[in-house]
Amino acid sequence: MDNELEEMRQQMAILKDKLESQTIVNDRFIRRSIKRGVSTINRRYLVLGIIALVMIPYGYWAFVMLNGLSVGLWLAMCALMLIVVGFMYYNSRDLRDDDLMGGNLVEVKRKLALAKKRDGNWPWFGIPVALAWASWAVYEMAQQTGGSEYLVPCCIVGILIGALVGLKVHFKTQRHYRDVLEQLEDLEDTK
């Protein structure tokens, strides 16, 4: 009887060791997956920031030089693009920390949740400001062309396409934040 009991204890110890090593592998896998998710968000912010900065000289060429629109319209666009770049830098500054995944998971989760919330609130500022700027641009184009019958419908289609692309990127970023936060919760549950 004592032999059987001792043998069962040894088997339990072996099983416990295997489970602990499995948890370590699972922990590493989830941390690596979380790091990939955060890197995807950072890359998206970087690409959008580069596009916003490229829009500044392109906007001058397209709006002022090519179409003869006002410099004020271009300066407003420059201010908007710089605000976009500043927001993305501000929102992703904590996500670029190299020690992010090696540190305290509660702190990582808090930082990610805060960044997700700020990113989620961005359209409440971005959409009205973009619509105001687009309305100003359409007004100037209508004044310059004498109100061509195709101008307003073409501008509306362009604005809708831009809004759809922007919202698609926004919702995709929100989904990445949500996925990373869910992975963090899974990692916390295994501990």
C-alpha positions in Angstrom: 0.0 0.0 0.0 2.8 2.4 0.9 4.5 1.6 -2.4 1.4 2.4 -4.4 1.0 5.6 -2.5 4.6 6.6 -3.0 4.3 5.7 -6.7 1.2 7.9 -7.1 3.0 10.8 -5.4 5.9 10.5 -7.8 3.5 10.4 -10.8 1.7 13.5 -9.4 5.1 15.3 -9.0 6.0 14.4 -12.6 2.6 15.6 -13.8 2.9 18.8 -11.9 6.4 19.5 -13.4 5.0 18.9 -16.9 2.1 21.3 -16.2 4.4 24.0 -14.9 6.6 23.8 -18.0 3.5 23.9 -20.2 2.4 27.1 -18.4 5.9 28.7 -19.0 5.7 27.9 -22.7 2.1 29.2 -22.8 3.2 32.4 -21.0 6.0 33.0 -23.5 3.8 32.2 -26.4 1.1 34.7 -25.2 3.6 37.4 -24.4 5.1 37.0 -27.9 1.7 37.2 -29.4 0.9 40.3 -27.4 4.1 41.9 -28.5 3.2 41.2 -32.2 -0.2 42.8 -31.7 1.3 45.9 -30.1 3.9 46.0 -33.0 1.1 45.9 -35.5 -0.6 48.9 -33.8 2.6 50.8 -33.7 3.3 50.1 -37.4 -0.2 51.3 -38.3 0.4 54.5 -36.4 3.8 55.0 -38.1 2.4 54.5 -41.6 -0.5 56.8 -40.9 1.9 59.4 -39.4 4.1 59.2 -42.5 1.0 59.6 -44.8 -0.1 62.6 -42.7 3.4 64.3 -43.0 3.5 63.6 -46.8 0.2 65.3 -47.1 1.7 68.6 -46.1 3.8 69.2 -49.2 1.4 67.3 -51.4 -1.5 69.5 -50.2 0.4 72.6 -51.0 1.1 71.4 -54.5 -2.5 70.0 -55.0 -4.5 72.7 -53.4 -2.5 75.9 -53.8 -0.3 75.5 -56.9 -2.4 73.2 -59.0 -6.0 74.4 -58.1 -5.3 77.9 -56.8 -7.0 77.4 -53.5 -6.2 79.6 -50.5 -3.0 79.2 -48.5 -5.3 79.4 -45.4 -7.0 76.2 -46.4 -3.6 74.5 -46.8 -2.4 75.9 -43.5 -5.5 74.5 -41.8 -4.8 71.1 -43.4 -1.2 71.3 -42.2 -2.4 72.0 -38.6 -4.7 69.1 -38.9 -2.0 66.7 -40.1 0.4 67.8 -37.4 -2.4 67.3 -34.8 -2.9 63.8 -36.2 0.8 63.0 -36.0 1.0 64.4 -32.5 -2.0 62.4 -31.3 -0.6 59.2 -32.8 2.8 59.8 -31.2 1.2 60.6 -27.9 -1.1 57.6 -27.9 1.6 55.1 -28.9 4.5 56.4 -26.7 3.9 53.9 -24.0 3.4 51.1 -26.5 6.9 51.5 -27.9 8.5 50.6 -24.6 10.9 47.6 -25.2 10.2 46.3 -21.6 6.5 46.5 -22.1 5.9 42.8 -22.3 8.5 41.8 -19.7 7.0 44.0 -17.0 4.0 43.9 -14.8 1.0 42.7 -16.7 -1.5 44.9 -14.8 0.5 48.0 -15.8 0.7 46.8 -19.4 -3.0 46.2 -19.5 -3.7 49.6 -18.0 -1.5 51.3 -20.6 -3.2 49.4 -23.4 -6.7 50.1 -22.2 -5.9 53.8 -21.9 -4.4 53.9 -25.4 -7.5 52.0 -26.7 -9.8 54.5 -25.0 -8.0 57.5 -26.4 -8.0 55.9 -29.9 -11.7 55.1 -29.6 -12.5 58.7 -28.7 -10.4 60.2 -31.6 -13.3 60.1 -34.1 -15.3 62.5 -31.8 -12.7 65.1 -32.6 -11.4 64.0 -36.0 -14.7 63.6 -37.9 -16.2 67.0 -37.1 -12.9 68.8 -37.8 -12.4 66.9 -41.1 -15.9 67.7 -42.2 -15.4 71.3 -41.4 -12.2 71.4 -43.4 -13.7 69.5 -46.3 -16.7 71.9 -46.3 -14.3 74.8 -46.5 -12.4 73.1 -49.4 -15.7 72.5 -51.3 -16.8 76.1 -50.7 -13.5 77.4 -52.1 -13.6 75.1 -55.1 -17.2 76.1 -55.8 -16.3 79.8 -55.6 -13.4 79.2 -58.0 -15.2 77.1 -60.5 -18.5 79.0 -60.4 -20.3 76.0 -58.9 -19.9 73.3 -61.6 -22.8 70.8 -61.5 -20.4 67.9 -60.9 -18.2 69.5 -58.2 -20.4 68.9 -55.2 -21.4 65.3 -56.0 -17.8 64.4 -56.7 -16.6 66.0 -53.5 -19.3 64.2 -51.5 -18.2 60.9 -53.1 -14.6 61.7 -52.2 -15.5 62.6 -48.6 -17.5 59.4 -48.2 -14.7 57.2 -49.6 -12.2 58.9 -47.3 -14.6 58.5 -44.3 -15.1 54.8 -45.1 -11.4 54.2 -45.4 -10.7 56.1 -42.2 -13.4 54.3 -40.2 -12.2 50.9 -41.5 -8.6 51.7 -40.3 -10.0 53.0 -37.0 -12.1 49.9 -36.3 -9.3 47.6 -37.3 -7.0 49.3 -34.8 -9.7 49.0 -32.2 -10.0 45.3 -32.9 -6.2 44.9 -32.5 -6.3 46.7 -29.2 -9.2 44.4 -28.1 -7.4 41.3 -29.2 -4.2 42.2 -27.3 -6.2 43.0 -24.2 -8.0 39.7 -24.4 -4.7 37.9 -24.7 -3.5 39.8 -21.6 -6.6 38.6 -19.7 -5.9 35.0 -20.9 -2.3 35.3 -19.6 -3.6 36.7 -16.2 -6.1 33.8 -16.0 -3.3 31.2 -16.4 -1.4 32.6 -13.5 
